[in-house]
Amino acid sequence: MTANQWFEENIRRVLKGRAARVASLALPAEALADTLALCLGALRPRNRWPENTRLYVAVRARLAEDPVRALAGLGVAAAVIVYLGFGQESLAWLGSLLRGPG
Amino acid sequence: MSTPDPEAERRLVASIAAGDRDAARTLCEDYLPRLRAYVLRRSGLDNETALETAQETILAALRSAQVFRGESSLYTWLCAIARRKVADHYRRANRRPLSLDGLIVAGLTLIDTGPLPEEITEREEMAAAIHSALWRLPEDQREAVFRKYLDDRSVAEIAAELGRSEKAVESLLSRGRANLRKRLTGKGDGAR
């Protein structure tokens, strides 16, 4: 065995020996709860309206994921709300505003 | 381990970026045990420090969730963060390397025979010294060495995983071994 092969073999044995020794070490029982507490503390403060609402979280998540689709969805939802709240004339009025003069 | 669903992973991370607590809980439950095991296996850190490193990794992922693009799996992304944390730990620790001769002789003696209690301590020290030297190597060299000698990957497999040519990987391994020797003998610090 050459000096290089000896060196390589030792590195392999030391790394594998260490990996085998730690493979059976169990996660301490409280580790998950502790980490979760740290994580929740690190999240943005969410005790204010509207950040504590599920709708806000859902909209933010969709916006981060696919902004174009999320904005299109919001636009459609807004148009439906206007239509249901104020009737067809309100949509015609909004349309005239978008068309501009003439 | 099942194949990760990239779309589900992107949704999970987007929810975390939006501050969703349930998503943060899922991240902790799914990845803390795996990350701790990864750090323990790939470093010479003790049990407690490995757990802290895994926790720091999860926290760093929470804070930078908006930059996750899903180009790699979530676990791969988390492992990359964990490796930076471990490397930072070793840079701060500034441990003095042991002599190479002592390591090699001790390595063969200790591993080939049944260990006595004091030998177990020496063996741990030897592993710690080698990890300390390994974690000071440039990242590409270190990853090549780990994949070759710990994960038993062939040069071709490492090349595919790292997106390099086989020749480049052989060069990385050669430089990695040379730099490791230098660092173990205290003859080199900034080698590339």
Interface residues (C-beta under 8 A of the other chain):
Chain A: N4 W6 F7 E8 N10 I11 R12 R13 V14 L15 K16 G17 R18 A19 V22 A23 L25 L27 P28 A31 L32 D34 T35 L36 L38 C39 L40 A42 L43 R44 R46 E51 V57 R60 A61 A64 E65
Chain B: R10 R11 A14 S15 A17 A18 G19 D20 R21 A24 R25 L27 C28 E29 L32 P33 R36 A37 L40 R41 R42 G44 N47 A50 L51 A54 Q55 I58 L59 L62 R63 Q66 L103 I104 G107 L108 I111 R123 M126 A127 I130 H131 V145 F146 Y149 L150 R177 L180 R181
